Amino acid sequence: MSDRGRVAVFVGAGKPFELREYPLPDPGPGEILVRIRQANICGSDVHLWRGEMERMGRFPPTVLGHEATGVVVKLGRGAEVDSYGAPLREGDRLVWAYYVPCGQCPACLRGDVHACATSLVTVHRPCELAPHFVGGFGDYYVIRPQQARFRAPNELSDEELAGANCALAQVLFGFKRVELRWGESVVIQGAGGLGLYAVAVAKELGANPIIVVDASSHRLRFAQLLGADATILLDEHPDPRERTAEVQRLTGGWGANVVVEVAGVPDPYPEGIRMLGRGGRYLALGSIVPGKTFAADPSLLIGPNRTIFGVSLYPPGSLLEAVLFLQRRRNHYPFHQIAAQAFPLEEIDNAFATAAAASAGKGVYTRVGIRPEGAEPRL
């Protein structure tokens, strides 16, 4: 093994990534040095790349990429077991929670580490300072002591595993927050990575019908493979009132029990709220760009007793649930196809262009991955 590794450094919106090499660190107490097998480009990475997240603070130079999986290269003292107590050894495959809760704020003290005041800030750190390997778009990554980590089953491919520690865990926790019940109807606004996982999870939770709205016919066909009962293509139903009427028809005139926003923009919110039945719950997961707004009519919430749930991150247990979900249902759903297209690290600029096209509903793939050189896909 070389004593150095590469990272693709994000130096600013609209600028090419810079490949840099840094010496590999010796993991400290509780830390784990992992070799990245696959890191997917999440929608939030695309927002940063486009320059849409600058109001959240100054990020570059840093290493993006949080939806990732890898293998243990070296264990620091005290890191010999995962967060569930399973023993860890060099060569074991891992998934990890990508954020670090502070453990001291009111949210952390009441057990809501996903709502920690500083969790989101911990995702993007300067890469010029040790340990340098602070994001998934590189050869290596250093898991910090406070990060939850779980050993992954060997039968799961890297393509399946990489989506566990962001998209799938987020969806599982979101449905838990809105308390989705057996037989309830669900509308999913957006069929990207989050939306496709939401279809499969809703199916497993017994939702009926599951209705997916998207601009891409390819994505909607994929959603059907994952369990969608009905789809609404935006080009075929360009009027929001028409789409809302279609949801009413498909739910027997009652409206949906749950609507999930995973489109990544606020435009669908008024429409989604109108798609809800009385007492319905709106699960807001995708629109994270500060400053983008929608015109709200409070009467649409108050009169029909509708509720909006904003959900960011997830508790560590949701990540373990995600791994177990993938292991249990891998032969039932084509999870490996969600991030089937992957680029080598040196082609990260092309990968982001492809991911940006996918986020706009263009192209074939819903999630784009980065596989560092030497990390071949596991079949």
N, C-alpha and C positions, 0 to 999 in steps of 0.2 A: 504494500500500500504506500502511495506517495505521502509525503509529509505536508503536502499543500493541496488545496482544492479551489475550484472556481465558483464564483457567484456571478449572476447577471444583475448588475447594479442599475437601479432606477434612479436616473439623475434629473428627471423633470418631465412634465407633460409634453408630449410631442417629440421628445428626443429619443434617439436610439439607446437601447440598453448598452451598458459597458461591461464586457467580460473582464473580471479581475481575479487575480489569484491571491490567496491569503494562506498563511501557515495554519495547519490544523491545530486546534487547541487541545490541551489535555483537560478532559471534563472535571470540573470541581465537584464537591460534595452534592449529591442529589442530581447531578447533571448527566445527560447521556448524549454522546456524539453518534449521530445516525447518518448513514449514507442514503440519500434520497433515491427512491425508486421511481416515483411519479409525483408530480405536483400539478394540479389542475389550475387553470386560469378561471377564477371566480368573477362574477359580475362586478364585485367591489374592486378587483384589480383593474378591470377595464375602465371603471369610473376614474380611478386614480390616473391611469395612463392617459385618459382624455383630458385630465385637468379639472374634473368636476368636483373633486373633494378638497380643494385647497382651503376652503373655509374651515375645515376641521383642524388645520395646522400644517406646519411645514414638515414634509416627509423625507425628501431626498437629501443626500444619497442614502438609499436603503435597499434591501432585498425584499421584493414582494413574494407572494406565494404562501398561502396558509393552508390550502386544501391539499394535503400531502400525506405520503406514507413512505417509510424507509426501513432499513435494517440497522440493528445495533452494531456499531463499530467498537465503541469503548464505553464502559460504564464507570461513572464516578462513584466514589465511596458512598454507600447508603442507597444506591440506585439499583440494587440487585433484585428488586421485585417491582411489579407494576402497581398501578393504583387499586387494583383488585386483589393484590397479594400474590399474583402468579409470579414464579421465578423468572428472571430475565438473564439471558446469556448473549454473548456476541453471536451475531448471525440471526437473532430473532427479529421478526418483522413487527413493526409498531405502527399504531396511530396515536395521535396526541391532540389534546385541546390546544388550540393555537394562541390562546390568550392567557394572561397571568393575573388572577385576582389579587387584590392587595391584602385581603384578610382582615382589614381594620375598619373599613367604612361601614355605615349602618346596614347597607345591603348585604355585605359579606357576613356581618355579625348575625344577621337573621337567617343566613343560609342561602341567600339569593346571589351566589357568586356571579351568575350571568349578568346581573344588574350592577356589578361593581362600578364605582365611579371612575376607575382608571383602566378597566379591562381593555377597552378599545385602543387606548393610548399605547398599551404594551405590545401591540401587534407589529408596529413599524418603528424600528430603532435604527440609529445610524450604524452603517456597516463598517465605517472606518475605524471604529473602536472594537477591541476584542469583546466577544469571541468571533466577530465578523459574519459568521454563518447564522444570520438572523431571519432568514426567509427560505421558503421552499424552492425558489428558482436558483438552485446551485447544486453542487455535488454533495454537500453536507449540510447538516443543520444541528444546532445545539439545543436540546430540550432542557429547560431550566427546572430547578427543584420544585417550584410551585405548579408546574404544568402537569395536568393529569395525563397519564400514558397507559396504554393497554396493549398487551401482546395480541397479535392478530393470528387467526388460523391460517395454516399453510395452504389450505385449499382455495382461499380467496385470492383472486388475481390483483395485481397492482391497480388495474383500471377500476376494479370494484372497490378496493379499499380507499383509494385517494379521496373519493367523495364522501366518505363517512364523517370526517372530522369538521365538515362545514355544512354542506347542503343537507345530507340525510339526517345528521344529528339535529340540525336546526328545525327541520320539518317535524321530526318526531316530538321535539319539545313544544313546537307551536301547536300541534294538535292536542297535546296534553293540556296546554294552557286554556284552549277553548273547550276542552272536555267533549271532544267529538264522540258521539254515541252511535251504537249499532243502528243501522237503518236510516241515519240522517243523510240528507242530501248535501252535496258539496260542489261548489263551483271553484275552479282554479283558474285565475287570471294570469296566463303566462305558462308556456311549456318549455322553458329552459331547464337547466339542471335541477333547480329547486322544485319547479313545477312537476317535472317527471317523477322525482322521488315522492312528491306529495300525492301523485296519483296512486302509486304502489302502496304507500302507507295508508291512505284513505281506504283503499280496497281491502287491505288486511284488517282494518278496524271496522269493516262492515258497512261503510258508507254506500248509499244507494238513493238516487243515481249520482255518479261522478261526472261532472260536465267540465270540459276544458275549453278555454278561449285562447286563441293565439292567431298570429298573422301568418304562420308557416304551416302549410299542408303536411310537410314532412314531419314536423314536430307533432302534429295532431295524430298522424298515423302511428307514430311511436307511442304517444300517450294511450292509444287504444291497445297496443301490445301490453302496456303496463296496467290495464284495467279500466280505462275510461269508458263509460257507458254512452256518452254523447260528446260531440265536439262542435265548436262554433268557430268557423273560419272568418276572420275579420273582413276579407274581401267579399265574401258572400253575404255578409250581414254588416254593412258599413254603418248603419244607423244604430247608436247605442240603445234607442228605444226598442228597436227590432230585436236586438240581442237580449234585452231584459225580458221582452215578451216571450222569447224562445225559452229562457230559463223558467219563466212562469209556466209555460206549457209542459216542459219536461218534468216539473215538480208538482204536477197536478193542480196548478193554480195557486199554490201556497207560497212559492218562493223558496230559496235555499236556506237551510239551517246554518250553513257555514260557507263563507266566501273567503278564499285565500288569495291575497295579492302577492304574486312573485314575478310581476312584470318588470320591476326595477324602476318604474316611473310613477308619479302620482296621478297621471291622467285617468286611470281606470277607477279611482276611488269613488267618485260620485255614482258611476254606473254600478260598481260592485255593491255599494250600500243599497241601491234600489233593487238589486237582485235578491236581497235578503228577505225572508219572510218575517213575520212578527216574532220577536224574541231571538232573531238571528244574531250570529256573531261574525264579525269581520276580522280576519287574521291578517295583520299587516306585517309582512316579512321582507319585502324586496326593495322598497323605495327608500334608499338610505342617503341620497345626495342632499346635503343641506341647501336650503333656499328654494328648492323646487316645491311648489304648492299646488293645491287644488281648491276650487270654490266649494265651500261647505254649506250645507243647509241643515242646521241643528234639528229641525223638526223631523227630518228623515230618521234621526236616531231616537229622539225623545218619544214621539207619538207611538211608533211601533215597538218600543223597548228593545232597540238594537244596541249592540255594544261593539266597540273597536278595541282589539287587543294588539298592542305594539310589542313585538318580540324580537330581541336581539341576543345573539350568542345562545348558550345552552349550559345547563349544569353538567358536570362531568359524567354523571350517570347516563345522560342521553347519548354520549359517545359510545359507551359500552353497549347500550341498547342498539345503536346503529350497527356495530360490528356483529352482534348476535342476529339482528334482523337480516343482514346480508348473508350470513352463514346459513340461516334457516331457510331462506327463500331464494337462494342464488340459482337454483335449477328451475324456478318458476317464473322469474322475471329476467329480462336481458339487461341486467345492470351494467355489464361490461361494455355495452354499446353506448352508454351515456357519455363516456369520455374515451371513445375508441380512437380518435385521431390525436396523435402526439408528435411533438417536434423535439429534436435534440436541442440542448441548451444553446448552442451557437446560432440557432434559428429562432430565437425567442421573439425577435421583431416580427417575423412572419407569423408566428404563433399568435401574437396579440392582435395582429390585423385580422387573422382568421376568427379569433374569439370575438372581436368587435362586430364582425359581420354576423356571426352566430347570434350575438345578443340582440341584433336587429332583425332576427328571424330569417336571415339569408344563409345560404349554404346548407350542408347536409347535417353537420354535427351540432350537438347541443352543448358540449363541454369540450374544451381543448386542453390537452395535457402537455407537460414538459417532461421528457425522460432524459436525464443526463447520460452522457456517453457511457456505454457499458451496461446500462440498466435496460435490458431487453424485456419486452412484455412477457408476462407469465401467462401461459395458456391453461 
